[in-house]
Amino acid sequence: MFKALLLFFVGALAASTAKCQVAPAVTYPKYSFQLGGEFSVYKPDYGPQNLLGFGAYADLDFRRWIGIEAEGRSLFLNKYGDKLEMNTGGGGARFFHRYHQFVPYAKVVVEFGSITFPSHTFDHQTLVLYGVGGGTDYNLSHRVSLRGEFQYQFWPDFLGRGLNPYGVNIGAAYRFF
């Protein structure tokens, strides 16, 4: 009886130190990178018409909930008086949460903005602007996703009064890793 009990305890001790699995069943990469393009519709806060254009973005998301986004956009279609045009480019922080195929996010960006606008004489300004936005990515597959987002911008130094354009971006992206 003593030998059987000793054998049981030695076996239990050996089993408690053994590992059942060499690697975790599910592993996530430490980061993901995607490139995308988008179509944009913006209310420029200067003139009566909406501006239309195209943009591109790159997201580098880290494991949990934070990432970095770089973006550029050119709004040159449907110009007011054939002169109004807005171009922006920059980047900032992106905060997200994965939920099945959906990835809702919020972002804060600092960008350079270039605006060409009609006045008594044709005029142009390049400024630093700030933007906040949010939206969601919908993963069609592991590599391809669709995006819908809203962005509000602050152009604080435009003609001494500021400018607050806002708009909607719709696009698609390809995830490399």
N, C-alpha and C positions, 0 to 999 in steps of 0.2 A: 504494500500500500504506500509506503514511504517513497519507494522508487517511482511509482506511478505519479504521485503528487509532485515530486521533484522534477520529473520529466515534463509534466504539465506546466509548471512555472517557468522552466527553462524555455519551453516552446512558446509560451505567452510572451516572455521577455524578448525572445528573438523576433517574434512577429511584430511586436510593437516598434522595433527599431528598423524594420524593413520598409522600403518604399514600394508602393504598389504601382506607381506610374513614374516614368522617366521624365516626361515633360507635361506641362499643363495641356488639357484637352483643347482649349481655345486660347490662342495667342493673338494679340493685336499688334500691329506695327506701332512703333513709337510716334510716328507722325504720318500724315498723308498729304499729298500734293496734287492739286488739280488746276487745270487751265480751262478757261471758259470764255465764251463770247456772249454778248447780250444786245438786245434792241431796247432803246430807251425813249420814253416820252416824258418831257419835263415842262413844267410851267416856269418860265424864266424869271418872273417877277419884274419884267421889263417888256412892255408891249402886250398886246391882246392875245397873241397866238401861242400855242404850244410848240416847242422845238422837238424835233425827232432826230435820232442819231444812233450811233453804234458804240459799243464799248467792249473792253476785254478785262479780265480779272484773273488773278492767280491767288490761290489760297494755300497756305501751309498751316495745317491743323495739327496740334499736338495731341497727345493721347486722351486727355480728359475733356476739357471744355473750353480751351483757349487756343487761338491761332492768330496768324498774321495775314492780312489781305493787302494786295497791291492792285490798283485798278486805274484804268484810263478810259476816258469817254470823250467823244466828239459829237456835239449836237449842231448839225449844220443843215438839216432838212426842214422845210416849212418855215423859212426865215421870215421875220418881221421886216417888211420893207426891203427884202433881199439883202439885208446887211447884218442882222443879228446872228451871232454865232458864239457858242460857248464850248470851250475845251477844258477838261480837267484831268489831272493825274496825280497820284500819290498813294498813300496807304495808311494802315493803322491796325488796331486790334479788333479781333473778331471773337465773340463769345457764343458758344453753341452748345446744344444738347441733342444727342442722337436718340431718336425714338422710332424704332423699326426702320422703315424706309425714309422717314422724315428727319430732317436736320434743321430745326428752327434756330435762328441766330440773330444777334444784334451786333452792330459794329460802330466804331468811332474812328474817323479818318481825318488826316490833315493832308491837304492837297494844294497844288498850285493850280490856279484857274486863269484862263485867258478868255477875255470877252471882247468881241468886236461889236460895236453898237452904233446905231444911227444917232447923230446929233446934228447941230448946225454944220459941222464938218465931220467927216468920217473919223471915228475915234476907236481907240484900242487900249485896254488895260490888262496887266498881268498882276494877280494878287494871290495872297495866301488865304485859303478858305478852310472851313471846318465842316464836317458833315457827320450826321448820325443817321442810322438806318437799321433796317431789320427785314427779315424775310424768312424764306424756307427753301431748302434744297430737297428735292425728291429723288431718291436713288432709283433709277430704272433698272440698273444692274450694279455689279460691283465697281464698274469703271465709268458708267455714264449717269449723269444726274441732270435734272431740270431745275431752274431757279426762278423764283419770283421775289422781288424785293421792292421796298419803298425807301427813298433816301431824301433827307431834308438837309439843305446846305446853308451855311452862314458865310456870306462874303462881306466882312465888316467894313472894308475901306472903299467900297464902290461909290464914287461921286459924293463922298461925305455923308451918305445916308445908309449905306449898307444895301445888301441884296439878299433875298432869301428864296432861291429857287428850290423846287421840290419835284420829284418825279418817280416814275415806276420803271423798273428794269426787268426784262424777261429774257432768260437765256438758257444755255446748256453748257455742260462742262465734261471734260474727260479726266478721270483720276489716274495718275501714273503709278502711284504707290500709296 
